[in-house]
Amino acid sequence: MATSEFVPQPARYAIFVDAGYLYAASGALLLSCGSRREYRVAAEKLIKALTDHADEQRRGELLRVYWFDAAPKRQPTVDQRVIANLPLVKLRLGNLNAQGQQKGVDAQLRADLEALARHRAITDAVLLAGDEDMLPAVEAAQRYGVRVHLWGVEPTHGSNQAEWLVWESDTVEVLPADFLRPYFTKAKLLPAPAPGTAAAVRDAADAAAAAKGTSPVPSPSQVFAGRPPAIKPTPATVRTSVPVPAGAGAGATPATVAASMNSAAAAAQDGKLGPERDHMLEIGEHVAQKWIFERGRDNIRDLLPGPILPPVIDKELLIEAEKELGSSLRPYQEARTWLRDGFWERVYREFGIGIGKSD
Protein backbone atom coordinates (compact mmCIF):
# COMPACT_ATOMS: atom_id res chain seq x y z
CA MET A 1 0.00 0.00 0.00
CA ALA A 2 1.46 3.33 -1.03
CA THR A 3 1.89 5.97 1.61
CA SER A 4 2.25 9.68 1.09
CA GLU A 5 5.30 11.31 2.54
CA PHE A 6 4.82 14.57 4.41
CA VAL A 7 6.75 17.41 2.78
CA PRO A 8 7.39 20.28 5.18
CA GLN A 9 6.30 23.69 3.95
CA PRO A 10 9.24 26.05 3.37
CA ALA A 11 9.26 29.08 5.64
CA ARG A 12 7.99 32.13 3.76
CA TYR A 13 6.29 35.29 4.92
CA ALA A 14 4.46 38.30 3.51
CA ILE A 15 4.06 41.80 4.94
CA PHE A 16 0.62 43.44 4.93
CA VAL A 17 0.57 47.19 5.58
CA ASP A 18 -2.51 49.28 6.24
CA ALA A 19 -1.02 52.57 5.01
CA GLY A 20 -3.95 54.58 6.38
CA TYR A 21 -3.19 53.41 9.92
CA LEU A 22 0.60 53.67 9.51
CA TYR A 23 0.51 57.23 8.15
CA ALA A 24 -2.13 58.56 10.54
CA ALA A 25 -0.52 57.09 13.65
CA SER A 26 3.00 58.14 12.62
CA GLY A 27 1.91 61.66 11.63
CA ALA A 28 0.24 62.16 15.00
CA LEU A 29 3.19 60.69 16.92
CA LEU A 30 6.07 62.40 15.14
CA LEU A 31 4.63 65.68 13.85
CA SER A 32 1.31 66.18 15.64
CA CYS A 33 -0.37 66.23 12.22
CA GLY A 34 -3.85 65.03 11.44
CA SER A 35 -3.76 65.24 7.63
CA ARG A 36 -1.43 63.68 5.08
CA ARG A 37 -1.10 67.03 3.35
CA GLU A 38 0.79 68.30 6.38
CA TYR A 39 3.73 65.92 6.00
CA ARG A 40 5.77 64.02 3.43
CA VAL A 41 6.73 60.34 3.60
CA ALA A 42 9.85 58.77 2.09
CA ALA A 43 7.77 55.70 1.21
CA GLU A 44 10.46 53.77 -0.64
CA LYS A 45 12.93 54.09 2.24
CA LEU A 46 10.21 53.31 4.78
CA ILE A 47 9.24 50.10 2.98
CA LYS A 48 12.92 49.10 2.83
CA ALA A 49 13.23 49.66 6.58
CA LEU A 50 10.13 47.56 7.25
CA THR A 51 11.33 44.66 5.09
CA ASP A 52 14.80 44.76 6.69
CA HIS A 53 13.24 44.71 10.15
CA ALA A 54 11.05 41.74 9.23
CA ASP A 55 14.05 39.92 7.76
CA GLU A 56 15.84 40.21 11.10
CA GLN A 57 12.95 38.54 12.92
CA ARG A 58 11.33 36.05 10.56
CA ARG A 59 12.65 32.80 9.19
CA GLY A 60 12.51 32.12 5.46
CA GLU A 61 12.15 34.42 2.49
CA LEU A 62 9.92 37.39 1.85
CA LEU A 63 7.18 36.68 -0.68
CA ARG A 64 6.20 40.33 -1.16
CA VAL A 65 4.83 43.42 0.57
CA TYR A 66 1.10 44.16 0.22
CA TRP A 67 0.48 47.89 0.57
CA PHE A 68 -3.17 48.75 1.26
CA ASP A 69 -4.24 52.36 0.80
CA ALA A 70 -7.14 54.40 -0.52
CA ALA A 71 -7.65 57.24 -2.99
CA PRO A 72 -10.69 59.14 -4.28
CA LYS A 73 -12.30 57.04 -7.02
CA ARG A 74 -9.28 54.73 -6.71
CA GLN A 75 -7.21 57.19 -8.73
CA PRO A 76 -3.63 56.68 -7.41
CA THR A 77 -1.74 59.68 -6.09
CA VAL A 78 1.84 60.54 -7.02
CA ASP A 79 3.21 58.70 -3.97
CA GLN A 80 1.04 55.66 -4.66
CA ARG A 81 2.28 55.50 -8.25
CA VAL A 82 5.85 55.48 -6.95
CA ILE A 83 5.04 52.66 -4.50
CA ALA A 84 3.31 50.61 -7.21
CA ASN A 85 6.54 50.56 -9.23
CA LEU A 86 8.71 49.18 -6.41
CA PRO A 87 9.92 45.57 -6.71
CA LEU A 88 8.15 42.96 -4.57
CA VAL A 89 5.48 45.50 -3.60
CA LYS A 90 1.81 45.06 -4.51
CA LEU A 91 -0.35 48.19 -4.27
CA ARG A 92 -3.99 47.62 -3.33
CA LEU A 93 -6.30 50.63 -3.51
CA GLY A 94 -9.66 51.09 -1.86
CA ASN A 95 -11.90 54.09 -2.29
CA LEU A 96 -11.52 57.23 -0.17
CA ASN A 97 -14.92 58.87 0.29
CA ALA A 98 -15.72 62.52 0.85
CA GLN A 99 -15.50 62.06 4.63
CA GLY A 100 -11.93 60.75 4.35
CA GLN A 101 -12.94 57.16 5.17
CA GLN A 102 -11.32 54.13 3.53
CA LYS A 103 -13.76 51.75 1.88
CA GLY A 104 -12.93 48.24 0.70
CA VAL A 105 -9.42 48.08 2.17
CA ASP A 106 -10.18 45.49 4.86
CA ALA A 107 -11.97 43.25 2.34
CA GLN A 108 -8.98 43.34 -0.03
CA LEU A 109 -6.58 42.56 2.79
CA ARG A 110 -8.65 39.60 3.96
CA ALA A 111 -8.92 38.25 0.40
CA ASP A 112 -5.15 38.37 -0.15
CA LEU A 113 -4.19 37.00 3.26
CA GLU A 114 -6.74 34.18 3.16
CA ALA A 115 -5.78 33.18 -0.41
CA LEU A 116 -2.08 32.97 0.45
CA ALA A 117 -2.83 30.95 3.58
CA ARG A 118 -5.22 28.58 1.78
CA HIS A 119 -2.68 27.83 -0.95
CA ARG A 120 0.13 27.38 1.58
CA ALA A 121 2.08 30.20 -0.05
CA ILE A 122 3.19 31.58 3.33
CA THR A 123 3.81 30.28 6.83
CA ASP A 124 3.86 33.70 8.54
CA ALA A 125 2.18 37.04 7.99
CA VAL A 126 3.38 40.37 9.33
CA LEU A 127 0.38 42.71 9.70
CA LEU A 128 0.96 46.41 10.30
CA ALA A 129 -2.53 47.62 11.21
CA GLY A 130 -4.71 48.71 14.11
CA ASP A 131 -8.34 48.58 13.00
CA GLU A 132 -10.65 45.89 14.36
CA ASP A 133 -11.90 45.40 10.78
CA MET A 134 -8.70 43.43 10.18
CA LEU A 135 -9.74 40.77 12.71
CA PRO A 136 -11.58 38.50 10.22
CA ALA A 137 -8.45 38.41 8.03
CA VAL A 138 -6.33 37.33 11.00
CA GLU A 139 -8.77 34.59 12.02
CA ALA A 140 -9.09 33.31 8.44
CA ALA A 141 -5.31 32.99 8.03
CA GLN A 142 -4.88 31.27 11.38
CA ARG A 143 -7.46 28.65 10.45
CA TYR A 144 -5.04 27.57 7.68
CA GLY A 145 -2.11 27.39 10.09
CA VAL A 146 -0.48 30.76 9.33
CA ARG A 147 1.11 32.63 12.23
CA VAL A 148 0.13 36.31 12.32
CA HIS A 149 2.60 38.83 13.77
CA LEU A 150 0.95 42.17 14.52
CA TRP A 151 2.97 45.37 14.30
CA GLY A 152 1.78 48.72 15.55
CA VAL A 153 2.95 52.32 15.80
CA GLU A 154 3.90 53.74 19.18
CA PRO A 155 0.76 55.54 20.41
CA THR A 156 0.71 59.14 21.58
CA HIS A 157 -1.30 57.92 24.58
CA GLY A 158 -3.22 54.79 25.48
CA SER A 159 -3.45 52.39 22.54
CA ASN A 160 -4.06 52.93 18.82
CA GLN A 161 -4.83 49.25 18.04
CA ALA A 162 -8.08 47.38 18.63
CA GLU A 163 -7.98 45.18 21.71
CA TRP A 164 -9.40 42.12 19.98
CA LEU A 165 -6.89 42.44 17.15
CA VAL A 166 -4.05 42.41 19.67
CA TRP A 167 -5.50 39.41 21.50
CA GLU A 168 -5.96 37.27 18.38
CA SER A 169 -2.49 37.88 16.91
CA ASP A 170 0.28 35.36 17.62
CA THR A 171 2.90 37.99 18.45
CA VAL A 172 2.70 41.76 18.90
CA GLU A 173 5.37 44.43 18.39
CA VAL A 174 5.19 48.21 18.59
CA LEU A 175 7.44 50.22 16.27
CA PRO A 176 9.00 53.08 18.27
CA ALA A 177 9.13 56.72 17.19
CA ASP A 178 12.89 56.54 16.56
CA PHE A 179 12.36 53.79 13.99
CA LEU A 180 9.83 55.84 12.00
CA ARG A 181 11.19 59.37 12.43
CA PRO A 182 13.70 59.36 9.50
CA TYR A 183 10.89 58.79 6.98
CA PHE A 184 8.39 61.51 7.97
CA THR A 185 8.99 65.24 7.46
CA LYS A 186 6.82 68.31 7.79
CA ALA A 187 5.52 69.53 4.44
CA LYS A 188 6.27 73.01 3.21
CA LEU A 189 2.78 74.25 2.60
CA LEU A 190 2.40 76.68 -0.29
CA PRO A 191 0.38 79.82 0.41
CA ALA A 192 -3.08 79.67 -1.12
CA PRO A 193 -3.47 82.09 -4.04
CA ALA A 194 -5.90 84.95 -3.63
CA PRO A 195 -9.37 84.37 -5.09
CA GLY A 196 -9.29 84.71 -8.86
CA THR A 197 -5.48 84.65 -9.04
CA ALA A 198 -5.26 81.44 -11.04
CA ALA A 199 -7.97 82.62 -13.42
CA ALA A 200 -6.23 85.98 -13.84
CA VAL A 201 -2.94 84.28 -14.63
CA ARG A 202 -4.64 82.04 -17.20
CA ASP A 203 -6.39 85.02 -18.80
CA ALA A 204 -3.11 86.94 -19.00
CA ALA A 205 -1.36 83.94 -20.55
CA ASP A 206 -4.15 83.52 -23.12
CA ALA A 207 -4.03 87.23 -23.97
CA ALA A 208 -0.27 87.08 -24.43
CA ALA A 209 -0.64 84.02 -26.63
CA ALA A 210 -3.26 85.76 -28.74
CA ALA A 211 -0.98 88.81 -29.14
CA LYS A 212 1.76 86.54 -30.43
CA GLY A 213 -0.62 84.81 -32.81
CA THR A 214 -0.24 81.48 -30.99
CA SER A 215 -2.94 79.23 -29.57
CA PRO A 216 -3.94 79.65 -25.90
CA VAL A 217 -4.02 76.78 -23.41
CA PRO A 218 -6.31 74.04 -24.79
CA SER A 219 -9.82 73.84 -23.40
CA PRO A 220 -11.21 70.63 -21.84
CA SER A 221 -13.14 69.90 -25.04
CA GLN A 222 -9.95 70.26 -27.07
CA VAL A 223 -8.10 67.98 -24.67
CA PHE A 224 -10.56 65.13 -24.95
CA ALA A 225 -11.44 65.64 -28.59
CA GLY A 226 -7.82 64.97 -29.52
CA ARG A 227 -5.81 66.96 -32.00
CA PRO A 228 -5.10 66.55 -35.72
CA PRO A 229 -1.81 64.91 -36.67
CA ALA A 230 1.12 67.17 -37.43
CA ILE A 231 1.41 68.04 -41.14
CA LYS A 232 4.47 66.41 -42.62
CA PRO A 233 6.37 68.07 -45.48
CA THR A 234 5.48 66.78 -48.91
CA PRO A 235 8.10 65.10 -51.07
CA ALA A 236 8.07 68.16 -53.33
CA THR A 237 8.89 70.42 -50.38
CA VAL A 238 11.75 68.18 -49.34
CA ARG A 239 13.21 68.09 -52.83
CA THR A 240 13.18 71.85 -53.26
CA SER A 241 15.01 72.27 -49.95
CA VAL A 242 17.91 70.00 -50.88
CA PRO A 243 20.83 71.89 -52.39
CA VAL A 244 22.23 70.72 -55.71
CA PRO A 245 25.80 69.43 -55.35
CA ALA A 246 28.48 72.02 -56.12
CA GLY A 247 29.70 71.84 -59.69
CA ALA A 248 26.75 69.79 -60.83
CA GLY A 249 24.93 72.77 -62.35
CA ALA A 250 22.13 72.03 -64.67
CA GLY A 251 23.62 68.65 -65.44
CA ALA A 252 22.67 67.18 -62.08
CA THR A 253 21.33 63.67 -62.45
CA PRO A 254 18.72 61.89 -60.28
CA ALA A 255 21.58 59.89 -58.75
CA THR A 256 23.48 62.99 -57.59
CA VAL A 257 20.33 64.61 -56.18
CA ALA A 258 19.48 61.39 -54.31
CA ALA A 259 23.01 61.32 -52.89
CA SER A 260 22.58 64.88 -51.64
CA MET A 261 19.28 63.99 -50.01
CA ASN A 262 20.84 61.01 -48.25
CA SER A 263 23.71 63.16 -47.01
CA ALA A 264 21.32 65.77 -45.65
CA ALA A 265 19.29 63.10 -43.87
CA ALA A 266 22.44 61.59 -42.37
CA ALA A 267 23.60 65.00 -41.17
CA ALA A 268 20.23 65.61 -39.52
CA GLN A 269 20.46 62.30 -37.69
CA ASP A 270 24.05 62.92 -36.58
CA GLY A 271 23.08 66.33 -35.24
CA LYS A 272 20.03 64.82 -33.49
CA LEU A 273 17.69 67.46 -34.81
CA GLY A 274 14.57 66.75 -32.77
CA PRO A 275 11.15 68.38 -32.46
CA GLU A 276 10.81 72.14 -32.33
CA ARG A 277 10.69 73.94 -28.99
CA ASP A 278 7.22 75.44 -29.45
CA HIS A 279 5.80 72.04 -30.34
CA MET A 280 7.27 70.44 -27.22
CA LEU A 281 6.01 73.25 -24.99
CA GLU A 282 2.55 72.75 -26.47
CA ILE A 283 2.63 69.00 -25.84
CA GLY A 284 3.82 69.56 -22.26
CA GLU A 285 0.90 71.90 -21.61
CA HIS A 286 -1.52 69.48 -23.26
CA VAL A 287 -0.42 66.58 -21.03
CA ALA A 288 -0.65 68.76 -17.90
CA GLN A 289 -4.16 69.87 -18.87
CA LYS A 290 -5.20 66.29 -19.52
CA TRP A 291 -3.85 65.09 -16.15
CA ILE A 292 -5.55 67.93 -14.27
CA PHE A 293 -8.92 66.76 -15.60
CA GLU A 294 -8.28 63.02 -15.42
CA ARG A 295 -6.33 62.78 -12.14
CA GLY A 296 -7.74 65.82 -10.36
CA ARG A 297 -6.21 69.08 -9.12
CA ASP A 298 -5.39 67.65 -5.68
CA ASN A 299 -3.35 64.89 -7.29
CA ILE A 300 -1.39 67.33 -9.45
CA ARG A 301 -0.92 69.69 -6.50
CA ASP A 302 1.14 66.93 -4.85
CA LEU A 303 3.81 67.52 -7.51
CA LEU A 304 4.44 71.07 -6.27
CA PRO A 305 6.62 73.01 -5.75
CA GLY A 306 8.55 71.44 -8.66
CA PRO A 307 10.21 71.70 -11.06
CA ILE A 308 11.69 68.22 -10.56
CA LEU A 309 9.26 65.38 -11.17
CA PRO A 310 9.49 62.00 -9.40
CA PRO A 311 11.14 59.52 -11.79
CA VAL A 312 7.95 57.47 -12.15
CA ILE A 313 5.86 60.55 -13.05
CA ASP A 314 8.59 61.87 -15.36
CA LYS A 315 8.52 58.57 -17.23
CA GLU A 316 4.73 58.78 -17.57
CA LEU A 317 5.08 62.31 -18.95
CA LEU A 318 7.64 61.13 -21.51
CA ILE A 319 5.42 58.23 -22.62
CA GLU A 320 2.38 60.50 -22.99
CA ALA A 321 4.43 62.98 -25.04
CA GLU A 322 5.77 60.26 -27.33
CA LYS A 323 2.20 59.14 -28.01
CA GLU A 324 1.30 62.71 -28.95
CA LEU A 325 4.41 63.11 -31.08
CA GLY A 326 4.34 59.69 -32.68
CA SER A 327 8.08 59.14 -32.21
CA SER A 328 10.68 58.61 -29.48
CA LEU A 329 12.13 61.51 -27.49
CA ARG A 330 14.92 59.51 -25.91
CA PRO A 331 17.67 60.79 -28.25
CA TYR A 332 16.67 64.42 -27.68
CA GLN A 333 17.61 65.73 -24.26
CA GLU A 334 16.76 69.35 -25.11
CA ALA A 335 13.30 68.37 -26.35
CA ARG A 336 12.62 66.54 -23.09
CA THR A 337 13.59 69.69 -21.17
CA TRP A 338 11.16 71.77 -23.26
CA LEU A 339 8.47 69.17 -22.60
CA ARG A 340 8.92 69.52 -18.83
CA ASP A 341 8.95 73.32 -19.12
CA GLY A 342 5.61 73.26 -20.92
CA PHE A 343 4.18 70.87 -18.34
CA TRP A 344 5.21 73.07 -15.41
CA GLU A 345 4.05 76.28 -17.07
CA ARG A 346 0.54 74.84 -17.29
CA VAL A 347 0.61 73.47 -13.73
CA TYR A 348 1.90 76.74 -12.28
CA ARG A 349 -0.78 78.72 -14.11
CA GLU A 350 -3.42 76.36 -12.76
CA PHE A 351 -2.42 77.17 -9.19
CA GLY A 352 -1.51 80.81 -9.80
CA ILE A 353 2.07 80.57 -8.51
CA GLY A 354 4.07 81.78 -11.51
CA ILE A 355 6.15 80.12 -14.17
CA GLY A 356 9.12 77.83 -13.62
CA LYS A 357 11.70 76.02 -15.70
CA SER A 358 13.10 72.53 -15.25
CA ASP A 359 16.79 71.92 -14.69
Summary of the structure (lengths in Angstrom):
residues: 359
radius of gyration: 28.1
end to end distance: 75.3
largest distance: 99.3
contacts: 998
relative contact order: 0.10
helix: 52%
strand: 14%
